[in-house]
C-alpha cells in the first residue's frame, strides 16, 4: 500500500501565533480536502473547553493552540470555504466546539463514521477500528485521557493528537473511492449535511423541561412549574458556563415541580443539597410562586408517550419486520432507521397527522422511498 502516511510517522508542528495560523490556513485553502479534529475537555462546564485543533492539509499536520491564538479569522474562513471539504470522524461534539468558539460550522463536511455506516460497518465504528481495517495499523490511544488545557503538552500528547488527522485524510480517500463503487455515496453526503443541519437547530430554553427524566409523569400544572424551573436552570448554566446538574440536579427540579414546596426546608426534605438551597433556593421558590399566577390556558400540553399507546408494540414490530424486508442487501437496516427513527415515523403518522411541513427523517432525502413503504403499513393508518 503506497501511502506516505502509512510509511511515515506524522509530520507536525505547533501553531501558537496569529501569523503562523494565517499561513497554515492560506495553504489549506489551496486544497480540495483537509482533515480536522479537536481535543477538548468538559467535566463541570456547560460548553466544551477547547484545548487543541488538529488540521492536516496533506503535507503537514498543524496543531493549533487555541490558548495562544488571538485572531481566528483565517481559520473561520477555512471552516466556511465552500471549495474545501472538511473531513472529521464522529464529529457531533466537534461541531459543538466550532459552533461555540467560532460561530461557524465546517461546511462542506464529510464524517468518516457516517461513511463507514454506508460501507456496512457497525453503527458508531471508531476511527482506530477503521484505520486497523484499512491500513493494518494500531493507533496508540495512550494519551486519550489527557488534560488538553494543561501546558506544555508533551511530545507523546502532540504525536497522539497529530495521528488522528494524519491517518484520517488517507482513510477518507480510501473510503470515498470504495463508496463511489456503491450507490450510497450521495446518501452519505446527505447524512453529513443532515448532521450540520441538526447542529444549526438551536432548541429554545422554553423546551428544556422535555429533557428532564420522567417529565411525562407530571400533569399540566406540574409541567408549567417544571418548564419555568428548567428554563431558568438552562439559562443559568449558560450564563455561568456550568453543567446543568452542577446548577441543580434534574431530579430535584422534577420533585419541586411535583410537590410545589413553599419553604427552603421543604426543598431540603425533597432531596436538594444544602448548596443548591443556599445558592438557588430563593430563586426556585420565586419561580414556583410565579407559576401560581399563570393562567391554566398557558400550561404546556401533557406529554404523550408513544409507548403508552396500546398500538405501539404491535406497530413497532410490524415496522421492524417491513424494514428488514425492504432493506437492500448492501446496507444495514439501522442506517435507514433506528428504533428512534421508526418511533418518529409513528409520531408523524399518529400525532402530527402526516404534516408535510414537519417531516421525520424517514421521509426526507434518500430515505423517502423506504419511509413511504413503511408509512403505508395498515398499522399506521388512521
C-alpha positions as a Markdown table, in Angstrom:
| # | Residue | x | y | z |
|---|---|---|---|---|
| 1 | Unk | 0.0 | 0.0 | 0.0 |
| 2 | Unk | 1.9 | 3.1 | -1.3 |
| 3 | Unk | 0.5 | 5.7 | 1.1 |
| 4 | Unk | 3.0 | 8.1 | 2.6 |
| 5 | Unk | 1.1 | 8.3 | 5.9 |
| 6 | Unk | 1.3 | 4.6 | 6.4 |
| 7 | Unk | 5.1 | 4.5 | 5.8 |
| 8 | Unk | 5.9 | 7.5 | 8.0 |
| 9 | Unk | 5.2 | 9.0 | 11.4 |
| 10 | Unk | 3.1 | 12.2 | 11.4 |
| 11 | Unk | 4.9 | 15.4 | 10.3 |
| 12 | Unk | 3.5 | 18.1 | 12.6 |
| 13 | Unk | 4.3 | 21.5 | 14.0 |
| 14 | Unk | 2.7 | 23.6 | 16.8 |
| 15 | Unk | 0.9 | 26.8 | 15.8 |
| 16 | Unk | 1.0 | 29.3 | 18.6 |
| 17 | Unk | 0.7 | 32.7 | 16.9 |
| 18 | Unk | -1.7 | 34.6 | 14.6 |
| 19 | Unk | 0.8 | 34.9 | 11.7 |
| 20 | Unk | 1.5 | 31.1 | 11.7 |
| 21 | Unk | -2.2 | 30.3 | 11.8 |
| 22 | Unk | -2.8 | 32.6 | 8.8 |
| 23 | Unk | -0.1 | 30.9 | 6.9 |
| 24 | Unk | -1.4 | 27.4 | 7.7 |
| 25 | Unk | -4.9 | 28.4 | 6.7 |
| 26 | Unk | -3.8 | 30.0 | 3.4 |
| 27 | Unk | -2.1 | 26.7 | 2.5 |
| 28 | Unk | -5.1 | 24.7 | 3.5 |
| 29 | Unk | -7.4 | 26.9 | 1.3 |
| 30 | Unk | -5.5 | 25.7 | -1.7 |
| 31 | Unk | -6.5 | 22.1 | -1.1 |
| 32 | Unk | -9.8 | 20.4 | -2.1 |
| 33 | Unk | -9.9 | 18.2 | 1.1 |
| 34 | Unk | -8.4 | 18.7 | 4.6 |
| 35 | Unk | -8.7 | 16.7 | 7.8 |
| 36 | Unk | -9.9 | 18.3 | 11.1 |
| 37 | Unk | -10.2 | 17.3 | 14.7 |
| 38 | Unk | -10.4 | 18.9 | 18.1 |
| 39 | Unk | -9.3 | 18.0 | 21.6 |
| 40 | Unk | -11.4 | 19.4 | 24.4 |
| 41 | Unk | -12.5 | 18.7 | 27.9 |
| 42 | Unk | -15.8 | 19.1 | 29.6 |
| 43 | Unk | -16.2 | 18.0 | 33.2 |
| 44 | Unk | -18.2 | 20.7 | 35.0 |
| 45 | Unk | -18.8 | 23.2 | 32.2 |
| 46 | Unk | -21.8 | 23.7 | 30.0 |
| 47 | Unk | -19.6 | 24.4 | 27.0 |
| 48 | Unk | -16.6 | 22.3 | 25.9 |
| 49 | Unk | -13.2 | 23.7 | 26.8 |
| 50 | Unk | -11.1 | 23.7 | 23.6 |
| 51 | Unk | -7.5 | 22.6 | 24.1 |
| 52 | Unk | -6.2 | 21.9 | 20.6 |
| 53 | Unk | -7.2 | 21.9 | 16.9 |
| 54 | Unk | -5.6 | 19.5 | 14.5 |
| 55 | Unk | -5.5 | 20.4 | 10.8 |
| 56 | Unk | -3.9 | 18.2 | 8.1 |
| 57 | Unk | -3.7 | 19.6 | 4.6 |
| 58 | Unk | -2.0 | 16.5 | 3.0 |
| 59 | Unk | 1.6 | 17.8 | 3.7 |
| 60 | Unk | 1.9 | 18.6 | 7.3 |
| 61 | Unk | -0.2 | 18.5 | 10.4 |
| 62 | Unk | -0.7 | 21.8 | 12.1 |
| 63 | Unk | -1.5 | 21.5 | 15.9 |
| 64 | Unk | -3.2 | 24.9 | 16.6 |
| 65 | Unk | -3.0 | 26.1 | 20.2 |
| 66 | Unk | -6.3 | 28.0 | 20.9 |
| 67 | Unk | -4.9 | 29.2 | 24.2 |
| 68 | Unk | -2.3 | 31.3 | 22.4 |
| 69 | Unk | -4.0 | 32.4 | 19.2 |
| 70 | Unk | -5.9 | 35.7 | 19.2 |
| 71 | Unk | -7.1 | 36.2 | 15.6 |
| 72 | Unk | -9.0 | 33.1 | 14.4 |
| 73 | Unk | -10.5 | 34.9 | 11.3 |
| 74 | Unk | -8.3 | 32.9 | 8.8 |
| 75 | Unk | -9.4 | 29.6 | 10.5 |
| 76 | Unk | -13.1 | 30.7 | 10.3 |
| 77 | Unk | -12.6 | 31.5 | 6.6 |
| 78 | Unk | -11.3 | 27.9 | 6.1 |
| 79 | Unk | -14.3 | 26.4 | 8.0 |
| 80 | Unk | -16.7 | 28.1 | 5.7 |
| 81 | Unk | -14.7 | 27.9 | 2.4 |
| 82 | Unk | -17.1 | 26.1 | 0.0 |
| 83 | Unk | -14.3 | 24.7 | -2.2 |
| 84 | Unk | -12.6 | 22.9 | 0.7 |
| 85 | Unk | -14.2 | 19.7 | 2.0 |
| 86 | Unk | -13.5 | 19.3 | 5.8 |
| 87 | Unk | -13.2 | 15.6 | 6.9 |
| 88 | Unk | -13.8 | 14.7 | 10.5 |
| 89 | Unk | -14.7 | 11.5 | 12.4 |
| 90 | Unk | -17.7 | 11.1 | 14.7 |
| 91 | Unk | -17.8 | 14.9 | 14.7 |
| 92 | Unk | -21.0 | 15.8 | 16.6 |
| 93 | Unk | -19.2 | 17.1 | 19.6 |
| 94 | Unk | -16.5 | 18.7 | 17.4 |
| 95 | Unk | -19.3 | 20.6 | 15.6 |
| 96 | Unk | -20.4 | 22.0 | 19.0 |
| 97 | Unk | -16.9 | 23.2 | 19.6 |
| 98 | Unk | -16.7 | 25.0 | 16.3 |
| 99 | Unk | -20.2 | 26.5 | 16.8 |
| 100 | Unk | -19.4 | 27.7 | 20.3 |
| 101 | Unk | -15.9 | 29.1 | 19.7 |
| 102 | Unk | -16.2 | 30.3 | 16.1 |
| 103 | Unk | -19.9 | 30.6 | 15.4 |
| 104 | Unk | -19.1 | 28.7 | 12.2 |
| 105 | Unk | -19.5 | 25.0 | 11.3 |
| 106 | Unk | -17.1 | 23.2 | 8.9 |
| 107 | Unk | -19.0 | 23.3 | 5.6 |
| 108 | Unk | -19.0 | 21.3 | 3.5 |
| 109 | Unk | -18.2 | 18.4 | 5.8 |
| 110 | Unk | -17.6 | 14.6 | 5.5 |
| 111 | Unk | -17.8 | 12.4 | 8.5 |
| 112 | Unk | -15.9 | 9.1 | 8.1 |
| 113 | Unk | -18.1 | 7.4 | 10.7 |
| 114 | Unk | -21.2 | 8.2 | 8.6 |
| 115 | Unk | -19.4 | 7.0 | 5.5 |
| 116 | Unk | -18.5 | 3.7 | 7.3 |
| 117 | Unk | -22.2 | 3.0 | 8.0 |
| 118 | Unk | -22.8 | 3.0 | 4.3 |
| 119 | Unk | -20.0 | 0.5 | 3.8 |
| 120 | Unk | -21.7 | -1.9 | 6.2 |
| 121 | Unk | -19.6 | -1.2 | 9.2 |
| 122 | Unk | -21.5 | -1.4 | 12.6 |
| 123 | Unk | -23.0 | 1.8 | 13.8 |
| 124 | Unk | -20.6 | 4.2 | 15.6 |
| 125 | Unk | -17.5 | 2.5 | 14.4 |
| 126 | Unk | -14.4 | 4.1 | 15.9 |
| 127 | Unk | -11.5 | 5.7 | 14.0 |
| 128 | Unk | -9.0 | 3.2 | 15.3 |
| 129 | Unk | -11.1 | 0.3 | 14.1 |
| 130 | Unk | -11.3 | 1.8 | 10.6 |
| 131 | Unk | -7.6 | 2.5 | 10.5 |
| 132 | Unk | -6.8 | -1.0 | 11.6 |
| 133 | Unk | -9.2 | -2.5 | 9.0 |
| 134 | Unk | -7.9 | -0.5 | 6.0 |
| 135 | Unk | -4.2 | 0.0 | 6.9 |
| 136 | Unk | -3.5 | -2.7 | 9.4 |
| 137 | Unk | -2.2 | -0.1 | 11.9 |
| 138 | Unk | -2.8 | 0.1 | 15.6 |
| 139 | Unk | -3.4 | 3.6 | 16.9 |
| 140 | Unk | -1.8 | 4.4 | 20.2 |
| 141 | Unk | -4.7 | 5.7 | 22.4 |
| 142 | Unk | -2.5 | 6.1 | 25.5 |
| 143 | Unk | -2.9 | 9.9 | 25.6 |
| 144 | Unk | -6.7 | 9.8 | 25.2 |
| 145 | Unk | -7.4 | 11.0 | 28.7 |
| 146 | Unk | -5.0 | 14.0 | 28.5 |
| 147 | Unk | -5.8 | 17.3 | 30.2 |
| 148 | Unk | -5.7 | 19.2 | 26.9 |
| 149 | Unk | -5.8 | 22.6 | 28.7 |
| 150 | Unk | -2.5 | 21.9 | 30.6 |
| 151 | Unk | 0.7 | 23.4 | 29.2 |
| 152 | Unk | 3.2 | 22.4 | 27.9 |
| 153 | Unk | 1.8 | 19.4 | 26.1 |
| 154 | Unk | 4.3 | 16.6 | 25.9 |
| 155 | Unk | 5.7 | 15.1 | 22.6 |
| 156 | Unk | 3.6 | 12.0 | 23.3 |
| 157 | Unk | 0.5 | 14.0 | 23.6 |
| 158 | Unk | 1.2 | 16.0 | 20.5 |
| 159 | Unk | 2.0 | 12.9 | 18.5 |
| 160 | Unk | -1.2 | 11.3 | 19.6 |
| 161 | Unk | -3.2 | 14.3 | 18.6 |
| 162 | Unk | -1.5 | 14.6 | 15.2 |
| 163 | Unk | -2.1 | 10.9 | 14.4 |
| 164 | Unk | -5.8 | 11.3 | 14.3 |
| 165 | Unk | -5.8 | 13.6 | 11.3 |
| 166 | Unk | -2.6 | 12.2 | 9.7 |
| 167 | Unk | -4.4 | 8.9 | 9.1 |
| 168 | Unk | -7.9 | 10.4 | 8.7 |
| 169 | Unk | -7.1 | 12.0 | 5.4 |
| 170 | Unk | -5.9 | 8.9 | 3.6 |
| 171 | Unk | -8.7 | 7.0 | 5.3 |
| 172 | Unk | -11.3 | 9.4 | 3.8 |
| 173 | Unk | -9.8 | 9.0 | 0.3 |
| 174 | Unk | -9.8 | 5.2 | 0.6 |
| 175 | Unk | -13.4 | 5.1 | 1.9 |
| 176 | Unk | -14.6 | 7.6 | -0.7 |
| 177 | Unk | -13.2 | 5.5 | -3.5 |
| 178 | Unk | -15.0 | 2.5 | -2.0 |
| 179 | Unk | -18.2 | 4.4 | -1.7 |
| 180 | Unk | -18.0 | 5.5 | -5.3 |
| 181 | Unk | -18.3 | 1.8 | -6.2 |
| 182 | Unk | -21.7 | 1.7 | -4.4 |
| 183 | Unk | -25.0 | 3.5 | -4.9 |
| 184 | Unk | -24.7 | 5.2 | -1.5 |
| 185 | Unk | -22.2 | 8.0 | -2.0 |
| 186 | Unk | -24.9 | 10.7 | -2.3 |
| 187 | Unk | -26.8 | 9.2 | 0.6 |
| 188 | Unk | -23.7 | 9.5 | 2.8 |
| 189 | Unk | -23.3 | 13.1 | 1.7 |
| 190 | Unk | -26.9 | 13.8 | 2.5 |
| 191 | Unk | -26.5 | 12.4 | 6.1 |
| 192 | Unk | -23.3 | 14.5 | 6.6 |
| 193 | Unk | -25.3 | 17.6 | 5.6 |
| 194 | Unk | -28.1 | 16.5 | 7.9 |
| 195 | Unk | -25.8 | 16.4 | 10.8 |
| 196 | Unk | -24.8 | 20.0 | 10.1 |
| 197 | Unk | -28.5 | 21.0 | 9.8 |
| 198 | Unk | -29.2 | 19.5 | 13.2 |
| 199 | Unk | -26.4 | 21.4 | 14.7 |
| 200 | Unk | -27.8 | 24.6 | 13.3 |
| 201 | Unk | -31.1 | 24.0 | 15.1 |
| 202 | Unk | -31.0 | 25.6 | 18.5 |
| 203 | Unk | -33.7 | 24.4 | 20.8 |
| 204 | Unk | -35.3 | 27.2 | 22.8 |
| 205 | Unk | -34.9 | 27.2 | 26.6 |
| 206 | Unk | -38.7 | 27.0 | 26.9 |
| 207 | Unk | -38.5 | 23.4 | 25.8 |
| 208 | Unk | -35.7 | 22.4 | 28.2 |
| 209 | Unk | -38.2 | 20.7 | 30.5 |
| 210 | Unk | -38.8 | 18.0 | 27.9 |
| 211 | Unk | -35.3 | 16.7 | 28.7 |
| 212 | Unk | -36.0 | 16.2 | 32.4 |
| 213 | Unk | -36.3 | 12.5 | 33.2 |
| 214 | Unk | -39.9 | 11.5 | 34.0 |
| 215 | Unk | -41.4 | 14.8 | 32.9 |
| 216 | Unk | -44.2 | 12.7 | 31.2 |
| 217 | Unk | -45.4 | 11.7 | 34.7 |
| 218 | Unk | -46.4 | 15.3 | 35.5 |
| 219 | Unk | -49.8 | 16.9 | 34.9 |
| 220 | Unk | -50.2 | 20.2 | 33.0 |
| 221 | Unk | -49.9 | 22.4 | 36.1 |
| 222 | Unk | -46.8 | 20.5 | 37.3 |
| 223 | Unk | -45.3 | 20.7 | 33.8 |
| 224 | Unk | -45.8 | 24.5 | 34.0 |
| 225 | Unk | -43.7 | 24.6 | 37.1 |
| 226 | Unk | -41.1 | 22.3 | 35.5 |
| 227 | Unk | -41.0 | 24.4 | 32.4 |
| 228 | Unk | -40.2 | 27.6 | 34.4 |
| 229 | Unk | -37.6 | 25.8 | 36.5 |
| 230 | Unk | -35.8 | 24.0 | 33.6 |
| 231 | Unk | -35.7 | 27.2 | 31.5 |
| 232 | Unk | -34.2 | 29.1 | 34.4 |
| 233 | Unk | -31.6 | 26.3 | 35.0 |
| 234 | Unk | -30.5 | 26.2 | 31.4 |
| 235 | Unk | -30.1 | 30.0 | 31.2 |
| 236 | Unk | -28.2 | 29.9 | 34.5 |
| 237 | Unk | -26.0 | 27.1 | 33.2 |
| 238 | Unk | -25.2 | 29.0 | 30.0 |
| 239 | Unk | -24.5 | 32.3 | 31.9 |
| 240 | Unk | -22.2 | 30.6 | 34.4 |
| 241 | Unk | -20.8 | 28.0 | 31.9 |
| 242 | Unk | -21.7 | 25.2 | 34.3 |
| 243 | Unk | -23.0 | 21.8 | 33.5 |
| 244 | Unk | -26.8 | 21.6 | 34.1 |
| 245 | Unk | -26.6 | 19.2 | 37.0 |
| 246 | Unk | -24.0 | 21.3 | 38.7 |
| 247 | Unk | -26.6 | 24.1 | 38.9 |
| 248 | Unk | -29.4 | 21.9 | 40.2 |
| 249 | Unk | -29.9 | 18.2 | 39.6 |
| 250 | Unk | -32.7 | 17.4 | 37.2 |
| 251 | Unk | -34.4 | 15.0 | 39.6 |
| 252 | Unk | -34.6 | 17.8 | 42.2 |
| 253 | Unk | -36.3 | 20.2 | 39.7 |
| 254 | Unk | -38.8 | 17.4 | 39.0 |
| 255 | Unk | -39.5 | 16.9 | 42.7 |
| 256 | Unk | -40.0 | 20.7 | 43.1 |
| 257 | Unk | -42.4 | 20.8 | 40.2 |
| 258 | Unk | -44.3 | 17.8 | 41.5 |
| 259 | Unk | -44.6 | 18.8 | 45.2 |
| 260 | Unk | -44.6 | 22.6 | 44.9 |
| 261 | Unk | -42.6 | 23.4 | 48.1 |
| 262 | Unk | -43.0 | 26.8 | 49.8 |
| 263 | Unk | -40.1 | 26.9 | 52.2 |
| 264 | Unk | -36.4 | 26.2 | 51.8 |
| 265 | Unk | -36.8 | 23.5 | 54.5 |
| 266 | Unk | -39.2 | 21.8 | 52.1 |
| 267 | Unk | -36.6 | 21.8 | 49.4 |
| 268 | Unk | -34.1 | 20.0 | 51.7 |
| 269 | Unk | -36.7 | 17.4 | 52.5 |
| 270 | Unk | -37.3 | 16.8 | 48.8 |
| 271 | Unk | -33.6 | 15.9 | 48.4 |
| 272 | Unk | -32.0 | 19.2 | 47.4 |
| 273 | Unk | -28.4 | 19.6 | 48.6 |
| 274 | Unk | -27.6 | 22.3 | 51.1 |
| 275 | Unk | -25.5 | 24.0 | 48.4 |
| 276 | Unk | -28.4 | 24.0 | 45.9 |
| 277 | Unk | -30.7 | 25.5 | 48.5 |
| 278 | Unk | -28.1 | 28.1 | 49.7 |
| 279 | Unk | -27.4 | 29.3 | 46.2 |
| 280 | Unk | -30.7 | 28.9 | 44.4 |
| 281 | Unk | -33.3 | 28.1 | 47.0 |
| 282 | Unk | -34.9 | 31.6 | 47.0 |
| 283 | Unk | -35.0 | 31.7 | 43.2 |
| 284 | Unk | -36.6 | 28.3 | 42.9 |
| 285 | Unk | -39.3 | 29.3 | 45.4 |
| 286 | Unk | -39.9 | 32.5 | 43.4 |
| 287 | Unk | -40.4 | 30.6 | 40.2 |
| 288 | Unk | -42.8 | 28.2 | 41.9 |
| 289 | Unk | -44.7 | 31.2 | 43.2 |
| 290 | Unk | -44.8 | 32.7 | 39.7 |
| 291 | Unk | -46.3 | 29.6 | 38.3 |
| 292 | Unk | -49.4 | 30.0 | 40.5 |
| 293 | Unk | -50.2 | 33.3 | 38.7 |
| 294 | Unk | -50.1 | 31.7 | 35.2 |
| 295 | Unk | -53.4 | 31.0 | 33.6 |
| 296 | Unk | -54.2 | 27.3 | 33.0 |
| 297 | Unk | -54.7 | 28.1 | 29.3 |
| 298 | Unk | -50.9 | 28.7 | 29.1 |
| 299 | Unk | -49.9 | 25.4 | 30.7 |
| 300 | Unk | -47.9 | 23.0 | 28.5 |
| 301 | Unk | -49.8 | 20.1 | 27.0 |
| 302 | Unk | -49.4 | 16.9 | 28.9 |
| 303 | Unk | -46.6 | 14.8 | 27.4 |
| 304 | Unk | -47.9 | 11.9 | 25.3 |
| 305 | Unk | -45.6 | 8.9 | 25.4 |
| 306 | Unk | -45.7 | 6.7 | 22.4 |
| 307 | Unk | -45.0 | 3.6 | 24.4 |
| 308 | Unk | -48.3 | 4.1 | 26.3 |
| 309 | Unk | -50.3 | 3.8 | 23.1 |
| 310 | Unk | -51.9 | 0.4 | 23.0 |
| 311 | Unk | -50.9 | 0.1 | 19.3 |
| 312 | Unk | -47.3 | 0.8 | 20.0 |
| 313 | Unk | -45.7 | -2.7 | 20.4 |
| 314 | Unk | -47.6 | -4.3 | 17.6 |
| 315 | Unk | -46.8 | -1.4 | 15.2 |
| 316 | Unk | -43.2 | -1.3 | 16.1 |
| 317 | Unk | -42.8 | -5.0 | 15.4 |
| 318 | Unk | -44.6 | -4.6 | 12.1 |
| 319 | Unk | -42.3 | -1.7 | 11.1 |
| 320 | Unk | -39.2 | -3.7 | 12.1 |
| 321 | Unk | -40.4 | -6.6 | 10.0 |
| 322 | Unk | -41.2 | -4.5 | 7.0 |
| 323 | Unk | -37.8 | -2.6 | 7.3 |
| 324 | Unk | -36.0 | -5.9 | 7.3 |
| 325 | Unk | -37.9 | -6.9 | 4.1 |
| 326 | Unk | -37.1 | -3.7 | 2.2 |
| 327 | Unk | -33.5 | -3.1 | 3.3 |
| 328 | Unk | -31.2 | -3.7 | 0.3 |
| 329 | Unk | -28.6 | -6.4 | 0.8 |
| 330 | Unk | -25.7 | -3.9 | 0.6 |
| 331 | Unk | -26.9 | -1.8 | 3.6 |
| 332 | Unk | -27.6 | -2.3 | 7.3 |
| 333 | Unk | -31.2 | -1.6 | 8.2 |
| 334 | Unk | -30.1 | 0.6 | 11.1 |
| 335 | Unk | -28.7 | 3.1 | 8.6 |
| 336 | Unk | -32.2 | 3.5 | 7.1 |
| 337 | Unk | -33.9 | 3.8 | 10.5 |
| 338 | Unk | -33.0 | 3.1 | 14.1 |
| 339 | Unk | -35.8 | 2.3 | 16.6 |
| 340 | Unk | -36.0 | 6.0 | 17.4 |
| 341 | Unk | -36.4 | 6.7 | 13.7 |
| 342 | Unk | -39.3 | 4.3 | 13.5 |
| 343 | Unk | -40.9 | 5.9 | 16.5 |
| 344 | Unk | -40.5 | 9.3 | 14.8 |
| 345 | Unk | -42.5 | 8.0 | 11.9 |
| 346 | Unk | -45.2 | 6.6 | 14.2 |
| 347 | Unk | -45.5 | 10.0 | 15.9 |
| 348 | Unk | -45.7 | 11.8 | 12.5 |
| 349 | Unk | -48.5 | 9.5 | 11.3 |
| 350 | Unk | -50.5 | 9.3 | 14.6 |
| 351 | Unk | -49.9 | 12.6 | 16.3 |
| 352 | Unk | -48.8 | 15.1 | 13.6 |
| 353 | Unk | -51.3 | 13.9 | 11.0 |
| 354 | Unk | -48.6 | 13.5 | 8.4 |
| 355 | Unk | -47.7 | 17.2 | 8.4 |
| 356 | Unk | -45.8 | 17.9 | 5.2 |
| 357 | Unk | -44.1 | 20.9 | 6.9 |
| 358 | Unk | -42.7 | 18.8 | 9.7 |
| 359 | Unk | -41.3 | 15.7 | 8.1 |
| 360 | Unk | -39.5 | 12.9 | 10.1 |
| 361 | Unk | -36.0 | 11.9 | 8.9 |
| 362 | Unk | -37.5 | 8.8 | 7.2 |
| 363 | Unk | -39.5 | 10.9 | 4.8 |
| 364 | Unk | -36.5 | 13.0 | 3.7 |
| 365 | Unk | -33.9 | 12.7 | 1.0 |
| 366 | Unk | -32.7 | 9.2 | 0.1 |
| 367 | Unk | -34.8 | 7.6 | 2.9 |
| 368 | Unk | -38.1 | 8.8 | 1.5 |
| 369 | Unk | -38.8 | 5.7 | -0.7 |
| 370 | Unk | -38.3 | 3.5 | 2.4 |
| 371 | Unk | -40.3 | 5.8 | 4.6 |
| 372 | Unk | -43.2 | 5.8 | 2.2 |
| 373 | Unk | -43.2 | 2.0 | 2.1 |
| 374 | Unk | -43.2 | 1.9 | 5.9 |
| 375 | Unk | -45.9 | 4.6 | 6.3 |
| 376 | Unk | -48.2 | 2.6 | 4.0 |
| 377 | Unk | -48.5 | -0.2 | 6.6 |
| 378 | Unk | -52.1 | -0.7 | 7.8 |
| 379 | Unk | -50.9 | -0.2 | 11.4 |
| 380 | Unk | -50.0 | 3.5 | 10.6 |
| 381 | Unk | -53.3 | 4.4 | 9.0 |
| 382 | Unk | -55.9 | 6.5 | 10.9 |
